[in-house]
């Protein structure tokens, strides 16, 4: 048996073929462009992601028995805003995680709505990369496009939609939208009202490991795979990386030093309110992890986050 992993990055999609023992059989990568239409803006066409997947998977399977592929899981860049119309057509290019156009909307959310309320609603505060400020930006600057929105999703969820026809997301990715009630694991009615969207326009929520469906006939034919291949919900990139390095339970943790510092911790020690205390001073933001009962916390600086955790533990 084989399983396919899809890592939808900011500059390329990385595809991995693995057997049932966890041994890697093949790896393929396909690049796609990033557009910078204005200073501080960063966008991609979701069609480029899907084209890269469609080109890469047949190459990944070259020399292997495609009929033995049993499952697909996708991870990837978080926070990006993908919007579809009533025909499931992409309305505009995806506004990426590293896009900085929403500072006015972030100031409104943090300053007018208030960080305390945002924390109660979502266990987070607003940052420019998050999805909710991008919806407010669309509402203000592209009202015609905003009015056409029928579905809102994240980058890797668009790939899952193209694979299965299901509008879905997982809790780890949804936690970074500023739309999820992280404590109760449901969409926040308060944030939906603030952003002017209905819950019906948001994808169905799944745990990362849960199957969301099987391949559509079109996707199976395009990729050269059996139609009964199961697709799971997947995860945001850093949450998926935590699984890869084994930081999924107990007292385990991981640190990713990149555009931000990120550490994964176990929820047994802290509830949502305690995590809000740890995040005090805007040092970090808690998101759901891929493992039930797990948290992913990102920090402006790792040393500050560690100091806050140690204070919490009275160490």
N, C-alpha and C positions, 0 to 999 in steps of 0.2 A: 504493500500500500504506500501511496505517496500523499503528501499534503503540500499545498502551496501557500507561502507567506508573501504578502504584498506590503511593502513599506513605501507609502506615498510621501516622499520628501518634498522639500521646497524646490530643489533643482533637478531631481530625477526620481523615478520609481525604481526601487530595488526589489527583485523577485527572487524567491528562494524555493527550491524543491527539496523536501525532506522526507525520509522514509519513516516507518512506524517506530524505529528505534531512536529517532532523533538525529540520525546521521544526515549530513547535508550532501545531496546528490548533485546539485547544480545551482549556480547563481547567475543572474542576468540583470543588467541595468539599462534603463532607457532615459535619456535626458529630455527636458522640455523647457521652453523659454519662460522668463518672468518679464512682465511689462512694468515700466515705471512711468506712467503717463504724466505725472506731475511730481515735483519734489516731495518726498515723504510718502508717496503712494507706492503700493506694491500689489500687483494683480496677476492672476493666471486664468486661462481659459480652461474650464473643466473638461472640455472636449480633448484638449491636449493630454490630460491625465489618462483618459480612457483610451485614446489612440496609442499611448505608450504601453498600457497594459495589454491591449490587443496585439501589439507588435511583439511585446516581450514574452508573453506566456508561450506561444508556439515555439519560440527560440529556446525557452527554458526547458520545454518538453522534448526537444530534438534528441533522438536517440533513446528515449524512455517510452514506456507503455502508458499512454495517456489514460487508458481505461482503468488503470490502477489508482488514479487520483480520486481521493475520497472526500477531501475537504479543503476549504480556502479560508484564510483569515487575513484581514487587512488592518494595518495600523498606519499612522501618518501624522502629518503636520496638523496641529490643533488650531482652533479659534476662527479659521477662515469662514467667511459668509458665502454660502452657495444658495441661490434662490431660484426656484422653479415656478413656472406659470401653470395654468390649468391643464396644459398639454404636457407637462413635465419637461418643458423646454427651458434651458438655462436663460435667465432674463438678462444678466450682465456678467462680466468677468468676476471671478471670486476675489473678494477683498481679503488679502492674506493676513496671517498672524503678525507679520512685521510691518504692516501698513500703519502710518502714523497720522492719518487725516482726521481722526476722531477726537482730538484733544478737547474741542469745545463740548462735545457730548460727554466725555469723561468728566470734565469740570462740572457739568450739569448734574450728572449722576452722583458724584462724590460730594459736591457742594450744596446742591439744592435738594435732591432727594435725601442725601446724607449717607455717610459711610456706615453709621449704625444701622440704619434701615436696610441698606444693601446687605450687610452682614447677617441680619436676621432673615432676610429673604433667601439668600444664596450662600451664606458662609464666606462670601468674598466681597471685595470692593472692585470698583471699575478701573480697568487699565485699557490703554489705547488698542491693544491687540485683541481684546475680548470681542465676542460676537454681538452682544446687545448694543454697545455704542455704535457699531456699524449699521444696525437696523435704524437707530435714531438718525444717523447721518443720511441714510437713504431716504427716510421719511422727510427730512428737511431739504435735501439737495436733489433727489430724484423721485419726486412724488408720484410721477406716472409709473415708474418702475416699481415703486413700493406698493402701489395699488394693485399691481398684477401678481403679487406674491401669493402662491398657493402652498408652497412647501419651502421650509427653511432647513438646511442641513449643513454638515461639516464636510471637509474634503474627502476623507476616507469613506464617509457615508454615501457620497455620490457614487463612488466606485461600487459599493455594496448594492446601491439602487440599480446601477447598470448591470450588475451580475444577476440580481434576483427580482427586480421590479418592486422591491419593498422599501418604503421610506422608513429608515431605522437609524438609531444611533445607540451608543453604549454610554454607561454612566460616567466613565472616566473622561471621555471626550465632552459629553454634555456638561460636566462640571465646570468646564472652562468657557462656557458661553455667557455666564452671568444671567442665565434664564432658569437654571435648575435649582429647586429647593433641595439642597444637598442633604439636609437632615432627614427629610421625609421621602427622598428619592422620587420626586415627581416635579413636574414643571411648576414654577412659581407663578401663581395667579397675579400677584402684585407686580412682578417684573413684566409679565405679558401685558398688563394694563399700561404700565409705564411706556412700553415699546410699541403699543398699539397693534398687537397681533393676537390672533385667536389660537388657542391650544391646538385646534385642528390643523394648523399650518406647521406644527412641529412634528418631528418624526417620533415613532414609537420607541420607547426606551427598553433596552435589553442589558443584561449582564454581558460582560465581554465574551464569555465562553458560550453564550447561548446561540443556538442556530436561529437565523432569521429567515431562512428559506433555502431553496435549491436553485440551480441555474435556470434562467429562462431558456427557451428553445433557441432564441437568437444568440444569446451569450454563449451557450454550449457550442453552437455551430461555429461562431466566430473564433472561439478559443481552441476548438478541437478537443473539447472535454465532454464526458458523459453528462446528461442533463440532471442526473441524480446527485451530483456533487453538492455537498452541504456547505453553506457559507455561514460563518459565525459573525457575531456583531463586531468583534475586533476591539481596538483600543486606540486612545491617543498615543503619540509616539513615545513619550517618556514613560507612560504607564506600561506600555508593551516592553520597553527596554528593561524595566524593573523585573519583569517576568524572566526575560532572557538572562539576567545576571543572578536570578534566584532570590530577589528581595520581595517575597510574596507572603511572608507570615512570620509569626513569632516576634522576635526582637530584631529581625533583619532590616537592613536599610541599604540604600544605594545613593550615590551622589553623581550627578551629571554636570560637569563644568563646561558650559557652553554659553549661548546668549544669556542664559540665566543659570543660577545654581539651583539644583533640584535634589530633594531628598525624599525617599519613600519611607513611611513609618506605619506601624500597626495601630489600628483603631482601638484595640483592647484598652490601651492606657488612657485614651482621650476621647471624649465625645465632641460634637460639633462646637459647643460653646467653649470648651477648653482649647480647641484648635483656633477659635477666634482670638482667644487670649494670646496664644503663641504668635498669631499673626499681628498682634498689636504693633502699631508704629509702621504699618504697611510693609513689614519685613517679609511676609510670606502669604501664600494663598492656598487653602486646602481644597483638593479635588478628590473625588472617588478614585480608588485604584482599581485594577483589574480583578484583584482577589477580594471576595466578600469579606467585609470587616477591615479593609485596608484603606489607607489614605496616602495621597501624593501631595507633598507640600513644596511649593517653589519659593525661593528666597531671593531677595535682592543681593544679599551677601551671605554665604554659608556660615561664616563665623557668627554673625548676628543671630541667625536662626538657631544654631547650636547653643548659644548663650541663653536664648529664650527657653529652649527645651530643658536645659539644665536647671534654669531657675524654676521651671514648672515641677521638675522632679526633686527640687530641693537638694541638688547635688553640689 
